[in-house]
Amino acid sequence: MSERPLVAVVAMAMNGVIGREGEMPWRLKSDLKRYRQLTMGKPMIMGRKTLVSIGRVLDGRDSVVLSRGRELPFEGAHLADTAESAVAIADDLAGRRGAEEIAVVGGAEIYRLFLDRLVRLHVTHVEAEPEGDARFPPIDPRVWRLVRLDPALTGPGDSAPTRYALYERRA
């Protein structure tokens, strides 16, 4: 069990799609800035495919990769073979960095695996319905309370409008 809360950071289409063939099915330059703000200085738990889709270990953050494999695609990432070891590694890294929380950043299997442990969801709702092969689990209003919803925004370099939502687990 982690000393620090686990929070999800995800961009999700109206139909629940978060990915297609290892890529995001949209281009959201403005959301990448939000992602950076939400994850900077924190350990991020992710699957191997998510790290591959990012293309590198991100600066100012620790990448804890939960994978059945024994090799990581990029130097500097931390390998975990169970959810418990991923949380333990991330918690240790958070302690070293002084981070107050651990970000769970995908993909679909990782979100499902940690859903019951998450205390907050930082969701960018993408106002589109692309085809895809990876989906975020449904956000059950009996479990999650919407505490913030920003109006739709589209910035330069965005292929669809988005709304940012913050959900907190109900007591």
C-alpha positions in Angstrom: 0.0 0.0 0.0 1.3 3.4 -1.0 1.8 6.2 1.5 0.8 8.6 -1.3 -2.5 8.8 -3.2 -2.8 7.3 -6.7 -4.4 9.6 -9.3 -5.2 8.9 -12.9 -4.3 11.3 -15.7 -6.1 10.5 -18.9 -7.5 11.9 -22.2 -10.7 10.1 -23.2 -13.1 10.5 -26.1 -16.9 10.6 -25.6 -17.1 6.9 -26.4 -14.4 6.0 -23.9 -11.6 5.5 -26.5 -8.1 6.4 -25.2 -6.0 4.9 -28.0 -5.8 3.2 -31.3 -3.0 0.9 -32.4 -0.6 2.2 -29.7 -1.3 5.9 -30.5 -3.7 8.6 -29.4 -6.4 9.0 -32.0 -6.2 12.9 -31.8 -3.7 15.7 -31.6 -4.1 17.9 -28.5 -1.2 20.2 -28.1 -2.9 22.2 -25.3 -3.6 19.0 -23.4 0.0 18.0 -23.5 0.8 21.1 -21.4 -1.9 20.1 -18.9 -0.4 16.6 -18.8 3.0 18.0 -18.1 1.7 20.2 -15.3 -0.2 17.3 -13.7 2.7 14.9 -13.8 5.8 17.1 -13.3 7.9 16.0 -10.3 5.9 12.8 -9.8 6.4 9.2 -10.4 4.2 7.9 -13.2 3.0 4.3 -13.4 2.4 3.1 -16.9 2.5 0.0 -19.1 5.4 -0.7 -21.6 3.2 0.2 -24.6 2.5 3.6 -23.1 6.2 4.3 -22.6 6.8 3.2 -26.2 4.0 5.5 -27.4 5.5 8.4 -25.5 8.8 7.6 -27.1 11.2 8.4 -24.2 11.5 8.8 -20.5 10.0 12.3 -19.7 12.1 14.9 -18.0 11.3 15.8 -14.4 9.3 12.6 -13.8 10.0 9.0 -13.0 8.6 6.3 -15.3 7.6 3.1 -13.5 6.8 0.6 -16.1 4.6 -2.4 -15.2 5.4 -5.1 -17.6 5.6 -8.9 -17.8 8.8 -8.5 -19.9 12.3 -8.2 -18.5 13.5 -5.4 -20.7 12.6 -1.7 -21.0 12.6 0.2 -24.3 14.4 3.3 -22.8 17.1 3.7 -20.2 16.1 5.5 -17.1 12.7 3.8 -16.6 12.1 1.6 -13.6 10.7 -1.9 -14.2 8.0 -3.5 -12.0 6.5 -6.9 -12.6 3.4 -6.6 -10.3 1.0 -3.8 -9.4 2.3 -3.9 -5.8 5.9 -3.6 -6.8 5.0 -0.7 -9.2 3.4 1.1 -6.3 6.3 0.4 -3.9 8.8 1.7 -6.5 6.7 4.7 -7.2 6.2 5.5 -3.5 10.0 5.3 -2.9 10.7 7.6 -5.9 7.9 10.0 -4.7 9.6 10.1 -1.3 12.9 11.0 -2.8 11.4 13.7 -5.0 9.0 15.1 -2.3 6.0 14.3 -4.5 2.7 14.2 -2.7 1.0 11.8 -5.2 1.6 9.1 -7.8 0.2 9.5 -11.3 -1.2 6.5 -13.2 -1.0 7.3 -16.9 -2.1 4.3 -18.9 -2.8 2.4 -20.9 -6.2 0.7 -20.6 -5.0 -2.4 -18.8 -3.0 -0.3 -16.3 -6.0 2.0 -15.6 -8.3 -1.1 -15.1 -5.7 -2.6 -12.8 -5.5 0.5 -10.5 -9.0 1.8 -10.8 -10.0 0.6 -7.3 -6.9 2.3 -5.8 -7.3 5.7 -7.4 -8.5 8.6 -5.3 -8.8 11.2 -8.2 -9.3 11.2 -11.9 -7.9 14.1 -14.0 -9.8 13.5 -17.2 -9.5 15.5 -20.4 -12.8 14.7 -22.2 -12.2 14.8 -25.9 -15.3 15.9 -27.8 -14.9 13.3 -30.5 -15.8 9.6 -31.1 -12.9 8.1 -32.8 -12.5 4.4 -33.4 -10.0 2.8 -31.1 -8.8 -0.4 -29.4 -8.1 0.9 -26.0 -10.8 2.3 -23.6 -10.9 3.9 -20.2 -13.3 2.1 -17.8 -16.7 3.8 -17.4 -16.7 6.5 -14.7 -19.4 5.3 -12.3 -21.2 8.4 -10.7 -21.9 6.2 -7.7 -18.2 5.9 -7.1 -16.9 9.2 -8.6 -18.0 12.7 -7.8 -17.4 15.4 -10.4 -15.8 18.3 -8.6 -14.7 20.5 -11.5 -15.6 20.8 -15.2 -14.0 23.4 -17.4 -15.8 24.7 -20.5 -14.8 23.3 -23.9 -11.6 24.6 -25.3 -9.8 24.2 -28.6 -6.3 25.6 -29.0 -4.0 25.9 -31.9 -2.7 22.4 -32.7 -5.8 20.7 -31.2 -7.8 18.4 -33.5 -10.9 18.4 -31.2 -12.4 20.5 -28.4 -11.8 19.3 -24.9 -13.3 19.7 -21.4 -11.2 19.1 -18.3 -12.8 17.3 -15.5 -11.7 16.4 -12.0 -13.4 13.5 -10.2 -12.9 12.4 -6.6 -13.7 9.1 -5.2 -16.8 9.2 -3.0 -16.3 8.4 0.7 
